[in-house]
């Protein structure tokens, strides 16, 4: 058995002629010894030497474990835990090996991108509002050529690329919208919806597609404005729904914390506050995206795709309809942001109040401990006198008729006096006010008067 193990590990035995540190990684699962046991072998960077590591060899017939081969330099072998194995791969690597590891990861990521990533799954609606193509596969190059877009524009709306910043990009013949769960390309006579992945986004996308199809079949405003209105309405509905959900969660938790404060509720409050902060950040980004478009007159003028297609000349500042539409949704998003800020402020106030209550309870426990200590001090002082008379020494009071009652009274009085002084001192220390200009006695002058009137002196107002 040892000979087979030696032959198996012969390939791992190599001299180290260089002064640079090398590291080998072996897995005993390939040897049949263990299925999860891993070992790291470090060779010294000071002197060249041969490195050999052999596993624990077990006899399958006898069922007992034989003694392993011991490395010449046993300090170079260690058995890290699972957490250490995760961090040792990068933290303990030299610079050149760290660069090699990064290059390997990058190579795997680049190889992992399939040729299908050059395709986008889209749903196309025609000028009448009818669904022309459902979840069709389109090449990015064909989309760029057909709609006169740049390749970098499609990266913003590619659902495989994580993008948290909402954007509204105006191009020559199209408007690219990437807000929350909606990734769309709006033209003067068509709308291209890029399908999103994920259960929640897919449901929102289905509901949005139904309302968009219904709205595009209407009349009145231009085609692209009806599409943008449907997009912003879906975004606003999603924000309002999430706002109501978070408000109910936070409101219910705050109502529960009024009755009882425990570790689980405090932990949930922290989780909800983080979720609320994330929601407020996303709502603010949507508001900033709308305000950014409202601040650019050229972009709003270029968003009249129907007039541009019909070659109708418009002045630069002639965009009142679109401005009213965007301002309306911007104000509604601002209201959602303000409501989120109010709830966040309420949560922060609750957290501060809870911390104050916990501090007050801790101070009460400390005060109780001090009271017990003071009472123990008083009892110990009284017991001191009893101990003095318990030393079996002659005090000439053994035959006195009232000696026992007198010493008992003295001990009790002394214990009460010591405890009373300690309690009075503790009460004076615990008395805390916003103003420290009280007299030495600790009582505020004229406590029945309001606070401004207490500062009046004979010479006038102080």
PyMOL commands that set and color helices and strands:
alter all, ss='L'
color gray80, all
select helices_A, chain A and resi 2-8+10-12+28-31+74-76+82-91+95-112+115-118+140-147+151-157+199-216+223-259+263-294+297-302+305-309+320-388+403-430+451-454
alter helices_A, ss='H'
color red, helices_A
select strands_A, chain A and resi 23-27+38-42+77-78+119-125+131-139+167-170+175-179+182-186+191-194+456-457+460-461
alter strands_A, ss='S'
color yellow, strands_A
deselect
rebuild
show_as cartoon
